Amino acid sequence: MKRIFIPLLFLFACSSESTNGNDSLANKKTVSSPPLPLRDSITMNAAQSSVSWKRERKVKDVVQKIKFGKATIDMKLDEASFTLNGDIPVKNGVWYTTDKKFDGGVFRLDMTKLQGVKVNDEQQLEFSSPDYLDVANYPTSSIRIVSISKTEGEDQYEVKAELTIKDTTGQLAFPAKVRFDAGGVPQSLDGKFEINGLAWGLNRKNKKQKVVKDQLGFTVKLETGK
């Protein structure tokens, strides 16, 4: 009996281990990772893109030099308003898409080539001077598009962005017309927004006058490279 019982016990033990092993394999489940989002970038066409600007400035305690023949006199004004306008070339830019859906972008402006109406030498100097745009140290400005959301109307969206001028970055929200192709790739963006230049530190230091208002309006037209 012992000769028979011992092998049977051994076989039973082996059979139990084999069964447990098969159960362990049977209970294993294959876990698949979710697909990574497909992120892509599309180059903007800088040559076909444009940014125009308009500046409305109001100051108090103004001293304006006026020439009468060979004489120059100082004319004092309690308040004066100035309106200037011009263009800023788009240096470069890129759109971003995730799973073929537009979700952002960034474009840079070449401040060294800022063009505008030249009122006088002093006014032209002000744009690039350290007191205003400080072009020598900050040759580019940028607008980073954070998000866009559909609003009422054909091709109408609300754009949220960040504008960086010099070392100051501020939040923007403005309406824009955005066109896409059949594949969801952005083709163009047209929008307008205004900023308070004083909030971006664009305040010329002049002890003789006080800046009451320095409003800058921008008209943006962006095109893709396609």
Backbone bond lengths (Angstrom), bond angles and torsions (degrees), N, CA, C in turn:
res aa  C-N    CA-C-N  psi(-1)  N-CA   C-N-CA  omega(-1)  CA-C   N-CA-C  phi
1 M - - - 1.458 - - 1.525 110.66 -
2 K 1.297 116.27 -38.92 1.458 118.92 -178.97 1.519 111.01 -63.40
3 R 1.368 116.10 -38.13 1.461 119.33 -178.71 1.522 111.21 -65.54
4 I 1.334 115.07 -30.41 1.460 118.90 179.80 1.523 111.09 -83.94
5 F 1.284 118.72 -40.73 1.464 124.41 -173.56 1.537 111.73 -66.46
6 I 1.314 117.02 -41.09 1.467 120.29 -176.05 1.532 111.50 -65.57
7 P 1.319 120.22 -47.68 1.467 119.32 177.13 1.518 113.10 -61.59
8 L 1.362 117.22 -38.13 1.453 120.00 178.72 1.528 111.28 -62.47
9 L 1.319 116.24 -40.63 1.463 121.10 178.83 1.526 110.62 -63.82
10 F 1.349 114.00 -39.63 1.460 119.28 179.56 1.533 111.33 -65.83
11 L 1.351 114.83 -43.35 1.455 119.26 178.96 1.516 111.69 -64.74
12 F 1.327 117.80 -37.43 1.457 122.39 179.19 1.518 111.02 -63.85
13 A 1.351 114.74 -41.54 1.460 119.89 179.24 1.524 110.70 -64.95
14 C 1.354 115.67 -43.25 1.459 118.85 179.65 1.513 111.23 -65.75
15 S 1.346 115.10 -38.53 1.454 119.32 179.59 1.514 111.30 -64.32
16 S 1.358 116.88 -37.68 1.460 120.98 179.27 1.515 111.07 -66.18
17 E 1.360 116.19 -42.21 1.457 119.60 -179.95 1.523 110.90 -65.15
18 S 1.345 116.10 -39.68 1.453 119.96 -179.55 1.514 111.43 -65.89
19 T 1.348 116.18 -39.10 1.459 120.65 179.43 1.512 111.39 -66.16
20 N 1.366 115.17 -43.93 1.462 119.14 178.86 1.519 111.49 -62.03
21 G 1.338 116.44 -37.54 1.452 119.97 178.98 1.507 111.80 -64.24
22 N 1.347 115.45 -41.48 1.461 119.24 178.92 1.513 111.34 -66.25
23 D 1.364 116.84 -38.03 1.456 120.30 177.90 1.519 111.00 -62.66
24 S 1.366 114.69 -39.56 1.460 118.94 -179.28 1.520 110.99 -63.02
25 L 1.356 115.76 -41.99 1.458 119.68 178.77 1.517 111.58 -67.95
26 A 1.340 115.20 -36.25 1.458 119.59 -178.55 1.516 111.93 -68.31
27 N 1.360 116.37 -30.90 1.461 120.41 -177.48 1.528 113.29 -82.22
28 K 1.327 117.93 -9.89 1.457 120.77 -179.79 1.524 109.91 -71.61
29 K 1.347 116.83 134.22 1.456 122.67 179.54 1.531 110.06 -118.06
30 T 1.294 116.57 139.19 1.461 121.85 178.26 1.525 109.77 -84.17
31 V 1.334 116.55 119.09 1.461 122.01 -179.88 1.523 108.59 -101.64
32 S 1.332 117.30 118.68 1.464 121.65 -179.79 1.525 110.40 -96.70
33 S 1.323 117.15 136.99 1.461 121.85 179.06 1.525 109.53 -77.25
34 P 1.343 117.08 144.35 1.470 119.68 177.79 1.523 110.15 -65.45
35 P 1.321 118.34 146.48 1.467 120.45 -179.41 1.524 111.48 -64.24
36 L 1.314 115.86 141.14 1.457 120.51 178.80 1.528 109.80 -71.53
37 P 1.344 116.97 142.97 1.468 119.26 178.77 1.525 110.83 -62.53
38 L 1.309 115.84 141.24 1.457 121.71 -179.22 1.524 109.38 -88.47
39 R 1.333 116.20 108.30 1.463 121.17 -177.85 1.519 109.14 -104.10
40 D 1.315 114.88 134.87 1.456 120.32 -176.88 1.526 109.45 -138.49
41 S 1.319 116.34 163.48 1.463 121.37 178.56 1.519 109.41 -133.43
42 I 1.322 115.39 144.97 1.463 122.05 179.88 1.521 108.21 -126.24
43 T 1.306 116.62 126.30 1.460 121.10 -177.95 1.528 111.06 -73.12
44 M 1.323 116.00 133.81 1.460 120.28 174.33 1.524 109.82 -75.98
45 N 1.301 115.54 154.27 1.457 121.42 175.67 1.529 107.72 -93.22
46 A 1.322 115.69 98.16 1.469 120.35 -175.32 1.522 111.71 -63.96
47 A 1.325 116.81 -35.10 1.463 120.17 -177.64 1.525 111.83 -66.69
48 Q 1.335 117.01 -33.70 1.459 120.93 -179.55 1.526 112.54 -91.60
49 S 1.321 116.97 -9.22 1.466 121.20 178.62 1.525 109.60 -90.26
50 S 1.327 116.01 157.38 1.465 119.38 -179.42 1.523 110.64 -153.85
51 V 1.317 115.07 151.65 1.465 122.41 174.69 1.525 107.22 -135.30
52 S 1.307 116.37 119.64 1.462 120.82 175.39 1.525 109.22 -109.25
53 W 1.315 116.61 153.82 1.460 120.57 -176.26 1.526 110.38 -133.93
54 K 1.319 114.20 157.14 1.459 121.54 175.31 1.521 107.74 -141.58
55 R 1.309 115.44 129.18 1.462 120.32 -177.09 1.524 110.23 -115.97
56 E 1.317 116.12 126.71 1.464 122.31 175.39 1.526 107.77 -115.86
57 R 1.311 114.76 118.07 1.470 120.28 -174.01 1.522 110.09 -125.78
58 K 1.321 115.82 133.73 1.461 121.31 178.33 1.526 108.38 -126.82
59 V 1.328 115.60 129.36 1.461 120.49 -177.84 1.521 109.85 -131.58
60 K 1.323 114.36 157.32 1.466 121.44 176.52 1.524 109.68 -114.68
61 D 1.325 114.58 160.03 1.473 121.41 178.43 1.529 110.63 55.59
62 V 1.317 115.55 58.55 1.459 121.78 -175.98 1.522 110.45 -92.96
63 V 1.321 114.79 137.62 1.465 120.98 172.42 1.524 107.20 -117.69
64 Q 1.323 115.69 110.43 1.462 121.30 -177.23 1.522 110.02 -108.22
65 K 1.327 116.27 127.49 1.466 120.90 178.32 1.529 109.70 -83.08
66 I 1.305 116.59 127.87 1.461 122.42 -179.53 1.529 109.14 -126.00
67 K 1.326 115.92 133.69 1.462 121.14 -179.30 1.523 110.87 -97.53
68 F 1.318 114.92 132.11 1.460 122.69 173.06 1.524 106.80 -122.61
69 G 1.311 115.65 97.07 1.458 118.91 -175.47 1.518 109.95 67.05
70 K 1.326 115.77 -121.51 1.451 120.45 178.11 1.521 112.71 -92.08
71 A 1.312 115.50 -5.88 1.470 119.90 -177.93 1.531 110.64 -95.18
72 T 1.325 115.37 150.41 1.466 122.54 176.35 1.515 108.73 -126.55
73 I 1.311 115.97 128.14 1.463 119.70 179.60 1.524 109.52 -121.82
74 D 1.318 115.43 154.77 1.461 122.02 176.32 1.521 109.20 -97.49
75 M 1.320 115.80 121.70 1.454 120.41 177.62 1.526 108.88 -106.07
76 K 1.312 116.37 122.00 1.456 121.60 -177.43 1.528 110.13 -94.64
77 L 1.323 115.20 131.91 1.457 122.06 178.93 1.524 109.46 -124.15
78 D 1.313 115.73 139.37 1.466 118.88 176.74 1.524 110.94 -67.86
79 E 1.333 116.22 -36.41 1.464 120.53 -178.49 1.517 109.46 -153.72
80 A 1.315 116.00 144.67 1.464 120.76 179.02 1.525 109.70 -146.71
81 S 1.337 115.77 148.09 1.462 121.60 179.26 1.522 109.71 -121.41
82 F 1.338 115.51 143.36 1.450 121.45 179.33 1.527 108.64 -130.90
83 T 1.309 116.41 141.62 1.463 121.77 175.09 1.520 108.86 -128.64
84 L 1.324 115.84 124.14 1.459 122.18 179.37 1.522 108.61 -128.72
85 N 1.323 116.46 156.64 1.458 119.64 177.51 1.524 109.96 -150.95
86 G 1.317 115.72 162.33 1.457 119.90 -178.79 1.514 111.49 178.49
87 D 1.329 115.91 -159.19 1.467 122.15 -177.20 1.523 110.41 -132.54
88 I 1.336 114.61 153.69 1.462 121.82 173.48 1.523 107.25 -126.91
89 P 1.324 119.41 121.00 1.461 120.80 179.66 1.532 111.80 -65.48
90 V 1.332 115.68 141.89 1.466 121.02 173.03 1.523 107.29 -82.38
91 K 1.323 116.55 122.21 1.463 120.70 -177.10 1.519 111.21 -79.23
92 N 1.314 117.08 -50.13 1.462 122.61 177.72 1.519 108.96 -165.45
93 G 1.321 116.30 171.68 1.457 119.68 179.63 1.511 111.76 -176.57
94 V 1.318 115.89 164.62 1.460 121.36 -178.97 1.521 109.59 -150.35
95 W 1.344 116.37 142.26 1.462 122.31 171.62 1.522 108.03 -96.30
96 Y 1.329 116.96 153.51 1.458 121.56 174.22 1.523 109.65 -121.48
97 T 1.341 116.00 138.94 1.459 121.43 174.29 1.521 109.02 -129.61
98 T 1.324 116.22 147.02 1.455 122.65 174.38 1.516 107.69 -124.95
99 D 1.337 115.82 121.64 1.469 121.28 -174.29 1.523 110.74 52.15
100 K 1.342 115.05 43.06 1.465 123.49 177.43 1.528 113.57 65.78
101 K 1.327 116.68 20.26 1.461 120.73 176.45 1.524 108.79 -116.31
102 F 1.302 116.49 128.61 1.465 122.47 -178.59 1.526 110.22 -64.42
103 D 1.321 117.14 125.11 1.464 119.28 -179.12 1.525 113.80 -136.50
104 G 1.327 117.61 13.80 1.460 117.13 176.13 1.515 112.72 158.23
105 G 1.315 114.48 -174.95 1.454 120.23 179.73 1.512 110.54 170.83
106 V 1.297 116.02 174.77 1.458 120.98 177.52 1.528 108.38 -151.73
107 F 1.333 116.48 139.48 1.460 119.54 173.45 1.517 108.86 -138.62
108 R 1.326 114.53 150.01 1.462 121.57 -174.37 1.524 110.66 -116.59
109 L 1.326 114.41 143.74 1.460 121.52 -178.49 1.525 110.06 -108.58
110 D 1.311 116.30 137.15 1.464 121.77 179.90 1.527 108.83 -87.75
111 M 1.327 115.79 95.83 1.465 120.67 -176.35 1.528 112.25 -71.20
112 T 1.325 117.34 -19.95 1.466 119.85 179.43 1.527 111.62 -70.27
113 K 1.335 116.35 -18.28 1.465 120.69 -178.99 1.520 111.74 -112.23
114 L 1.329 116.23 21.32 1.458 120.52 177.78 1.518 109.76 -58.92
115 Q 1.320 115.45 128.39 1.461 120.95 -178.11 1.519 109.66 -115.22
116 G 1.314 115.70 141.91 1.453 119.08 179.63 1.512 111.73 -162.22
117 V 1.306 114.71 175.82 1.456 120.71 177.57 1.524 108.76 -70.61
118 K 1.289 116.61 126.30 1.461 121.13 -179.50 1.521 109.63 -92.31
119 V 1.322 116.16 105.35 1.462 120.50 179.19 1.523 110.03 -76.77
120 N 1.311 115.86 -48.48 1.459 121.49 175.69 1.522 107.83 -160.27
121 D 1.321 116.48 172.76 1.459 120.34 -177.18 1.519 111.77 -60.01
122 E 1.318 117.01 -38.51 1.458 120.64 -179.05 1.527 110.84 -65.03
123 Q 1.334 116.51 -41.99 1.455 120.80 -179.57 1.528 111.09 -66.00
124 Q 1.340 116.71 -40.75 1.457 120.68 -179.82 1.521 110.63 -66.61
125 L 1.311 117.26 -38.66 1.451 121.88 179.58 1.520 111.29 -64.53
126 E 1.306 115.92 -32.58 1.460 120.56 -176.52 1.523 112.60 -60.23
127 F 1.324 117.66 -36.17 1.456 120.69 -177.38 1.524 112.13 -59.36
128 S 1.317 117.23 -45.18 1.457 121.06 -174.82 1.522 113.80 -94.94
129 S 1.313 117.59 -4.94 1.463 121.09 -175.37 1.525 111.67 -69.44
130 P 1.337 117.74 157.70 1.468 121.30 177.42 1.519 113.16 -59.11
131 D 1.330 117.03 -25.01 1.462 120.08 179.95 1.524 112.66 -74.29
132 Y 1.345 116.52 -16.77 1.464 117.92 -177.33 1.535 110.44 -121.72
133 L 1.308 119.54 -94.56 1.464 120.84 -176.91 1.526 113.35 -86.12
134 D 1.314 117.42 -19.59 1.467 121.76 178.45 1.532 110.43 48.65
135 V 1.315 115.60 56.24 1.459 122.14 -174.05 1.526 112.85 -60.21
136 A 1.316 117.84 -31.86 1.463 120.52 -178.90 1.523 111.46 -60.44
137 N 1.324 117.21 -37.82 1.463 121.29 -179.12 1.528 113.36 -97.28
138 Y 1.331 116.77 -21.19 1.466 120.77 -179.00 1.530 108.77 -131.32
139 P 1.330 117.35 76.00 1.469 120.56 -175.18 1.526 114.78 -71.71
140 T 1.330 117.40 -15.26 1.467 119.74 179.34 1.523 110.64 -131.01
141 S 1.319 114.89 150.37 1.461 122.80 168.49 1.522 106.63 -119.09
142 S 1.325 117.48 162.64 1.460 118.91 -176.87 1.519 111.26 -143.32
143 I 1.318 114.72 152.87 1.459 122.59 172.28 1.523 107.32 -125.03
144 R 1.311 116.32 118.52 1.467 121.66 178.69 1.521 108.94 -104.49
145 I 1.312 116.51 117.32 1.461 121.57 178.84 1.520 108.36 -79.82
146 V 1.319 115.90 116.82 1.468 121.21 -177.17 1.521 110.85 -85.06
147 S 1.332 117.25 -44.23 1.464 120.71 -178.79 1.519 109.80 -162.66
148 I 1.332 115.66 161.44 1.456 121.31 171.17 1.523 107.96 -134.08
149 S 1.310 116.94 146.85 1.464 121.46 179.17 1.522 108.74 -136.39
150 K 1.318 116.13 140.10 1.469 122.28 -176.46 1.518 110.77 -68.51
151 T 1.328 115.71 138.66 1.457 122.17 174.82 1.528 108.05 -124.27
152 E 1.317 116.55 -177.99 1.461 120.25 -179.05 1.524 110.85 -69.35
153 G 1.316 115.46 141.78 1.456 120.15 179.55 1.516 111.87 107.77
154 E 1.317 115.61 151.24 1.461 120.94 -178.50 1.526 110.97 -67.54
155 D 1.328 115.62 126.87 1.474 123.31 178.17 1.527 113.28 61.74
156 Q 1.334 118.18 19.43 1.463 121.31 -177.92 1.531 110.80 -95.89
157 Y 1.332 115.55 132.65 1.463 121.64 -177.80 1.528 109.79 -140.41
158 E 1.328 114.68 159.70 1.463 120.35 168.90 1.520 107.48 -103.63
159 V 1.300 115.71 127.46 1.460 121.56 -178.31 1.521 109.39 -105.59
160 K 1.311 116.23 131.05 1.462 121.70 172.22 1.520 107.45 -110.62
161 A 1.327 115.40 130.57 1.456 119.37 -173.18 1.520 111.09 -147.50
162 E 1.330 114.68 172.25 1.466 122.51 175.82 1.528 108.46 -124.33
163 L 1.308 116.02 123.67 1.462 121.92 179.05 1.521 109.46 -103.12
164 T 1.319 115.80 125.91 1.465 121.11 177.82 1.522 109.44 -115.10
165 I 1.330 115.52 118.45 1.460 122.80 173.80 1.520 106.79 -125.00
166 K 1.321 115.81 126.49 1.463 121.17 -173.50 1.526 108.70 57.44
167 D 1.322 119.00 -124.04 1.465 120.54 -179.14 1.522 111.76 -108.19
168 T 1.329 117.64 21.06 1.460 121.71 -178.36 1.527 110.20 -116.75
169 T 1.333 115.79 130.01 1.462 122.29 177.54 1.520 109.06 -118.34
170 G 1.318 116.55 129.41 1.460 121.61 -179.95 1.516 111.31 -130.43
171 Q 1.327 116.01 160.19 1.462 122.60 -178.25 1.529 110.90 -86.47
172 L 1.332 115.54 144.41 1.456 122.28 177.19 1.522 110.06 -130.22
173 A 1.316 116.44 151.53 1.465 122.78 170.52 1.522 106.48 -146.68
174 F 1.321 116.82 121.90 1.463 119.11 -176.45 1.532 110.23 -151.44
175 P 1.342 116.89 152.77 1.465 120.62 177.57 1.522 110.46 -76.47
176 A 1.323 116.11 148.10 1.461 120.28 179.75 1.522 110.36 -153.07
177 K 1.309 114.25 155.41 1.456 120.76 173.34 1.521 107.59 -99.58
178 V 1.334 116.39 120.63 1.462 121.73 -177.52 1.528 108.42 -121.49
179 R 1.313 116.53 125.59 1.462 121.16 178.37 1.526 110.05 -108.61
180 F 1.347 115.34 139.29 1.461 122.46 179.26 1.525 109.33 -121.31
181 D 1.335 115.69 156.31 1.458 118.18 172.11 1.524 109.15 -86.49
182 A 1.330 117.14 -177.30 1.464 121.43 -176.18 1.522 112.08 -62.97
183 G 1.335 116.86 -24.36 1.460 120.41 -179.43 1.512 114.12 -90.77
184 G 1.341 117.47 4.62 1.456 120.76 178.95 1.510 114.54 85.75
185 V 1.330 117.34 9.65 1.465 121.07 179.34 1.531 108.90 -86.44
186 P 1.334 118.59 129.77 1.469 120.68 -179.47 1.522 111.57 -64.19
187 Q 1.326 115.69 137.28 1.454 121.42 179.08 1.528 112.19 -107.93
188 S 1.333 116.55 -34.88 1.462 119.30 -179.61 1.521 110.30 -160.43
189 L 1.325 115.12 157.84 1.466 122.66 175.85 1.521 107.77 -140.07
190 D 1.331 116.07 127.15 1.462 122.06 177.61 1.522 108.84 -126.12
191 G 1.321 117.18 122.96 1.457 119.93 -179.14 1.516 112.57 -156.37
192 K 1.333 115.27 166.75 1.461 122.18 177.95 1.521 109.35 -133.60
193 F 1.328 115.95 144.94 1.461 120.29 174.32 1.517 109.60 -154.10
194 E 1.321 115.86 161.60 1.463 122.32 178.64 1.519 109.79 -126.70
195 I 1.319 115.57 150.63 1.458 120.67 175.42 1.526 108.97 -134.00
196 N 1.309 114.85 157.97 1.458 121.92 172.39 1.524 107.48 -90.09
197 G 1.318 116.21 109.60 1.456 119.67 -177.13 1.517 113.61 -57.90
198 L 1.324 117.00 -30.20 1.466 120.46 179.41 1.524 110.75 -65.11
199 A 1.352 116.92 -33.05 1.465 120.55 179.72 1.522 111.41 -70.29
200 W 1.323 117.76 -22.87 1.465 122.20 177.91 1.533 111.43 -96.87
201 G 1.306 116.68 11.37 1.455 120.60 177.91 1.511 114.12 74.91
202 L 1.341 117.38 19.78 1.464 120.81 179.86 1.519 109.40 -91.87
203 N 1.298 115.67 73.26 1.464 121.20 -176.15 1.514 109.04 -132.38
204 R 1.308 115.68 106.46 1.454 120.02 179.89 1.525 110.19 -63.89
205 K 1.308 115.90 130.47 1.461 120.47 -178.95 1.529 110.10 -78.98
206 N 1.302 114.33 108.65 1.463 119.87 -179.46 1.526 107.93 -141.16
207 K 1.309 115.98 110.43 1.463 120.38 -177.02 1.531 112.00 -69.58
208 K 1.335 117.02 -18.01 1.458 119.96 -176.04 1.525 113.23 -85.55
209 Q 1.326 117.52 -11.74 1.455 119.29 -179.22 1.528 110.87 -145.58
210 K 1.325 115.34 157.31 1.451 122.00 -179.20 1.522 109.30 -115.16
211 V 1.328 116.23 128.67 1.458 120.98 179.37 1.521 108.86 -83.58
212 V 1.318 116.26 120.53 1.459 121.90 179.55 1.524 110.68 -94.04
213 K 1.328 116.31 -37.25 1.462 121.62 -177.06 1.514 109.43 -146.35
214 D 1.324 116.21 137.09 1.464 121.22 174.55 1.527 107.26 -144.22
215 Q 1.316 115.36 81.81 1.458 122.13 -174.65 1.523 110.18 -97.84
216 L 1.340 115.56 132.70 1.456 120.35 178.41 1.521 109.25 -120.45
217 G 1.327 115.84 127.31 1.458 121.31 176.09 1.518 110.17 -109.84
218 F 1.330 116.64 139.77 1.466 121.73 -178.73 1.528 109.97 -123.59
219 T 1.314 115.99 137.59 1.462 122.57 171.84 1.524 107.53 -115.06
220 V 1.327 115.75 117.12 1.466 121.75 -172.33 1.524 110.21 -109.69
221 K 1.327 115.98 130.37 1.467 122.09 173.89 1.524 107.48 -131.21
222 L 1.319 116.18 111.70 1.458 121.31 -177.24 1.522 110.32 -115.93
223 E 1.329 115.77 139.67 1.462 121.77 179.39 1.523 109.56 -128.10
224 T 1.340 116.57 151.51 1.455 120.50 176.98 1.516 109.41 -80.39
225 G 1.316 114.21 173.90 1.457 118.90 178.99 1.507 113.21 -83.94
226 K 1.337 116.91 0.64 1.467 119.68 -176.57 1.521 110.25 -96.43
